[in-house]
Structure formats: structure tokens, C-alpha cells
Amino acid sequence: MKSNCFFIILLLLLTHFYGCRDTSLDAELYSAYEDQITPPSIKTELYLIHFKDKGNQDITKKEAFLSKEAIDKRAKHAITTDQLDLPVYQEYIDEIKTTADIEVMFATRWFNALVIATGKDFDKKELEALGFVQKIESFGERKELHSYEEGANSTERITQKLTGYASNSEYLSGTEINFGSALNTLEFYKNELPQQGFLGQGITIALMGQGFLLDFEIDQEGEGTNLEAIAHLGDQRQIIDTYNFHRGDHEVDTRSWEGHIDLEFSASILPDQFVAPACKAKYALYVPESSDQEEAVDELLWVSALERADSLGVHIVNSRNIFGSHFDDPNRNIPFEKMDGKTAYSSRAVNIAMSKGMLVINTMPSTKVPTPPTDASYTIVGSGISQKFFGEGYQKAWSFEEVKTVDGRSKPDFFSIDQSVDDIRGKRLSFIATGSIFLTANIASLWSALPNKSAKEIYDLLHESKENDDTSLTNYININKAYEIGK
């Protein structure tokens, strides 16, 4: 009887609680994107403040904003240091902070602009009145973006972790290297340079991914990273930088598989099993956006990643990112008529990257339209082609179709092979590495064989050497031919 009374009383209390509570909170938390309500005091509204100039900064003091490697690369290829290289003027940022109740998120040097977060009651007129402000652009609502905050240096921590494993770097000093199943990609790209010792040395690659899982070894399900395969990256100190642009710190060991798949296929050394064509390259590991959302501001975070890569002297950026086709707020999507390679921030950034001596390679989007940044003139776009159970012929993947930009240019630039992750892990058929990483690794091999060529010259060589398949309009890359033309 006492037990029954207890449950009756509990039921009455719960009924009273839910009957009295403000049910509008449910709408705030669980309603559709466009119906969500945010209290005006919380800074969730994003704006991009464009500045008129870079202030009183000395452009001759290159060491203040460029690494030695970036300065040397510019000197080697006669690349002029200009206003784009200067950071956003700190005094402008400081005055913005004291003028209005805002939170500074991050800056973009190439577009000389600052991303801020404000409350819903923000009036931009006060900031527009500042003499150094050119314009203020609304950039939607933030969901989970953190402001810039220096964290523990994950670069050194990852390097130390990898040095705890036996390095296979000595295998490369042998008289003959067995590339294992990596030979499939070398044959596909007609690349004999790795057999001649050109394995990406002297080249730095930035990998853009949602995470790198370097804290998780392979489990029984085949998840995790084969740390033995990339242990030489620690032994030879080939990881030069890590950064998580979404979080604003150096931590890239998220539980996403995307980035570490690319790292394994680009850099692994597994004797007689899989030797990657860019295993001697240096690497920067970047997480440019969250895996849980797709906001307009993510495009600017990606741009910031390119800027950081350039300031460190990176040669090649490998990316899977596209922007503007499926933002969480559909009102922020980029219409097809603006996919001209000149409008979207990410597309414009790719073209700037080329002028700074950096190639950007991106996977063809599944949208079947050249979504930014793949619409940019200088984005090297690789479409998918897979070889099911090697030896049974190639099979075109979903992204093989040739599409046109709004101004009539054809994308993708090249076919690129997809390959099973089991070649490195020896586990179940789980993930497939997208073709862009193999394209990136083979181009790194070419560039290491032609170290005096600029990014634009490598870009031109790739297009001069392409070959057509009789069954499609899409082009195949021929690394050997590009080398012969360029040497």
C-alpha cells in the first residue's frame, strides 16, 4: 500500500512540474533551424567586418608573419610579398572590442576581415562609423564555434607518440622498394618516379580533415590508425603543424576517421605491403570545420586554414570540403549562377593560394555541380574511380561525370582512383580513401622530382600531360609525361 502511495505522489509531482514549466524552451531547443529562438544576451549572431587597409605595419619584416620556409619558397619562385601576407591590424581589432559588446572569433588576412559574434540586439551602425571599417557583412548564426584560444601544442605530442613505435624509414634506404598495393595507384597515374626515389621529399602537404584519430590504435573492428605505418613521421619529425580551426586550438585528435585515412594513404611505410608515394613529405594536419554542422562561417574557417598553410610554406593542400550547397541554414546556400570561381570566398582563396605558390586539390562534390571551391580556376579537382578487387578493371564512382561551371569551364580536372583502406590495415572492407589524396601524393612525388618548378608550372605540366579515355570526357593524369616535359 505504501509503495502505491509513493508512486501516486511522484506522478502528481511530475504532472505539476511539467504543467507549470515554460514549454517554449522545447521550441528553442528542438524546433526546426529557422524556428529556433536564442536569448538576445547570448552572442550567436556572426558578422564579417571588412577593413579598408592593413594599418601601420612594416611589410619588409617578413619574419613577423611568415615562416622561414615560406620566405624561402617565395624567394625561390620570385613570389612578391604583398599586403595579402600581412595579418589583420591588431589595433583595429582592439578598437572593435572596446567599441561594441562583441566577441572576436577569428580573422582572415587574405580578405582583411574579422569575424565577430554578437547578441541579437546588436546594432552595427556604431562599428560602421569607425573610419577604418569598409563594410559589415552578416554571416548567419553560430551554433558551436569557439573563439580563438591557444591550447596544448598537439604537434609535439603527436610526434612524441609516434616515436614510441618502430619506424620503417630505414626500409627506404634499400636497393629495391616493394611498394605493395600502392603500386596500383602508381600505375594508374603512370608514375615511375617513386621507384626512382622521389617520395615527396622537400614538399609540405596540408591535409584538411574532420579529425586524425592519432590517439586510437586499430581495434578488432578495424577502426583507428595504423601507427606503425606512420611512425616515421615522428622519427623524422615530418609533422610540422596541427590546428583545429573550429575549436581554435591545436587539438586534431577527434574521433573522426576522415583525416587519418588521407594521412595513412599519403604517408605510410609498410614494407612489402604499402609504401605511399609521398612518405617523405612533411605534413600539416588541419581540422577546418565541425563534422556536426555546416554553417556559412565554415567556409571562412577553411580559408583561414589555407592562409595558415601558406604562412608556413606549404606546397600542396588536400581537401574534401565543399561549401554552399547544404548549409544548415538554406538561406545561406550559394546559388549556381554564383559558382563562377570568382564569387565564393573559398574559390577566391584558391586562386590567391596559387599566386602564393600553393596548389589546392579537392575531391569532386556529390552535388553534380561544381560547388565552391571546386569551381575555382586553379582548384585541381579529382573525380572518383574505383578498382573493385584489383585486377577486375576500373569502375567509375558517383562523381565521374563531367560538369560545367556557370562560365562554361569543365570540372573535374582529372580522374582519380579510390582505394580500400584494407591495404594498410589488413582488416575488413571499411573505408575507402577518396581519389584526391592519391592525386595529391603522386603530384607531391612529381614536384619533389622537379623542385625548381613553381606551383603554376606544376599545374600547367599536369594539364599538358593529361590523356583522354575513349569512354569518357574526363582526363587521366600522366605523371611520367609531365616529368619528361618539365625536366
NUZA-575181 format. One record per residue (C-alpha): x, y, z. Coordinates in pm, whole numbers, plus 50000, padded with zeros to 5 digits. Example, Ala and Ser with C-alpha at 12.3 -4.5 7.8 and 13.67 -1.06 7.14 Angstrom:
! residues 2
512304955050780513674989450714
//
This chain:
! residues 487
500005000050000502835023750093504505016149762501375025249568501035058049759504635066849679504155062649305500885082249312502565111449489505525110149246503135110548948501295140949088504585159849140505805152548786502455163248641502625195848835506225202348725505615197348354502335216148368503995246948518507265247748326507795270748028507215247547731508575274047493512025260847589511205229547393510715250647082514045267847141515935235347176514215211546939512405231146669513445234546304516545255146229514685286146115512315285046416514915282246691514865310346945518035323647105518025347447404519285381747287522025382847553523855352647409526355360947133525295338646847524985363046555528025363046328529295392646128532275397645900533875431745939535885442245634538705467445690539945493745448543655486745494546235467845698547175497545917550685507746009552605475245952556075470845806555875446645513559665443545499559715425045834558625392245677559745371245974556895386146178554185370045967555865343145751557935312745845561465308245713560155280945481557505304345339560055332045287562475308245116559745294744888558755329844784562375338744710562935306644514559955312444285560095350644269556805354844457556295390244579555375396244943552395419944946549555433345158547755399645146550555384545353550135409245639547825399245925544745419646013545895450646201545715443446575544895479346670541755477246457540725445346636541375461546975539245491846891536415469546767536455451447103536295483747305533635500047086530925473247096529825443747308531155416747077533265385547089536195382646848536205348846675538995348746415540445369346130541205363345762544285381145631543615374945261540225392245285541365416745557538345409445769537345399446121534605375146227532765386046540529855371946741527155394446885523775392747055520565395346859520135431746964523435442246801523345474846602526185475546351525945513446293528355520446579531085499346418530315511646067531105546746187534735537246257536995552245992538885520045918535775498645863534875493145498531675473045541529985448045775528505416045635526015394145821527265358245834524425338845992524195322746332526865302946511525985270146673529135257346841532075278246720534725285846980536735317646989540475316446927542345302347224545835287447227545825251647352548435224947410550695220047111549375188046961552175187746701554825178846957552525154947146551715135346828555395134446732556305120347072553535094447048554715082346707558325079246820557135051947057556605028846760559225012046543559905033846239560105018245893562115047145746565225025445704563305004045455563565032445204567355030445203567274995545049568314988644693564774979744585561474990244736558414968144717555534992944706552944965844764549384975144675550425011844641551755001044301548145001544179547945039044226551385044544070550335025043761547025043443744548775077243744551605064043524554125074343785557525057343796559165085043998558775068544342560765038544213563505063844135563465077044490561155107344452558845102744750557755138144829560985149744993561195187645003557395190844973554985200345253551365188845234548465202545440545705177245494542215190745564540055166045755537455163446029539955145746254543035123646259542425096946526546105095046610545305086246970543415054946872545115023446755543324998146535540734977846723539124944746631536664962646403539404979046201538755013646347541665035846443545065043146292547915020146197550525039746393553315016246285552695026545924553275063446001555765060546290558485075246069556595108446069557575111646434561065097346398561865120946108559795149846252557685152445941554585166946110555225204346120551875218046238548435208946369545435231546415541725227946481540155259346334536685251246461537875248646821540655274246800543425251846936545995226346822543995195146907543215174646595542745140346755538975139746716537045107346672536545113146300538205089446052538465113545762541855129745804543825099845921542685079245623544295105345398547425106245613547805068445600547445066345224549725095845158552495088445406552535051745514555565029045500554644992345544557444971545387556234948745106552644958645184552094995745114554675023245057552985056544983554335079544708554635109244948556015091345254558985115445272556875147245256556235169145559552665173445681550395199145843547205184045988544185207145992540575204046109538835233245935535235226746040532915206846263531565173246149528215180146317527085210746126527515230445805527445267845863528405296245629531225305845865532865271845799533935284945459535915312945626537485288045867538645268145564540085300045414541945306045742543425271145713544755279645365546235311845500547985293745785549315267445543550685294545314552395312845602554235280345687555455274145331553075245545242553215234144878550015213544842546675214045023544465183145007540785189545081537435171845075535475203445159532685219944964530575249845064527255264744977525155235144866523855222445200524355247845476522195241445784520545274745708519445270045344519145307745304522945309245313523425284845023525295297144717523165296844401524515280344087524755313343900527425324144151529515292644109531835310643871535115305844057535255342944138532485348944392532675324644684535325331944947536775296844923537075298644544538775332344555541105319044824542205290244598543245314844329545125335544588546825303744708548125297544356549595332644344551405324344670552885292144528550435266844671548325240544491544855231344620543495196844534539855189044614537515159744573534645164144327531395170344519528465146344505526185175644418526965170444046527595207944027530985224844076530295236744430532915260644578535835257444596535775232644305534505259944073537765279644105540025280543800543035267943994541375241244208542665207544087539535186344113539755148644120536685127444048536195092344177537025059844008537435027044194539044994044112536914967244270539094938644389542164949844199542654931443874539004931443770539044965043597538115000243699534635010843800533515047043784532315061544111529425085644169531485116644088532895107143749530565129043543531945159943373530095191543475530285227843373530775258843582528425287743522531035303443290531465271443086534645255643229534765217743269535265200443603536715177543729540275181843608541305145343636540095110543718541485098744050541505063944193539735053044511541335025144712540325002645001541705010945342542374973845400545604977045204547074994145508545094978445790544604942845675541134944245826537584943445700536414963645399535554995445582536525029345450537525040045101540155066945058538935092744809540935097944497542075133144583544615120344835546235097344578546265126044331547915147744597550535121544689551505115044326551735152244249554005155844553556205128944403556365148344075557145181244250559945165044453561475154144119561125189543980561905210644290562665242544099559225244043939556645268244078553105258344170551805273543847554395254543643553425221443810549755229643746550465236143377552565204343343549735183243482547265197143230549715194742941550335158043012546725146543063545305119042846541735111942742539945079142794537945068542488534905061242705534575094942879535325131842854537295132043177541075133043168543635109343316546865122043462550265110243334553005118543585555795103643374554825125443080554615156443299558125149143430559555144643081558065177442964559255196043272562745182843336
//
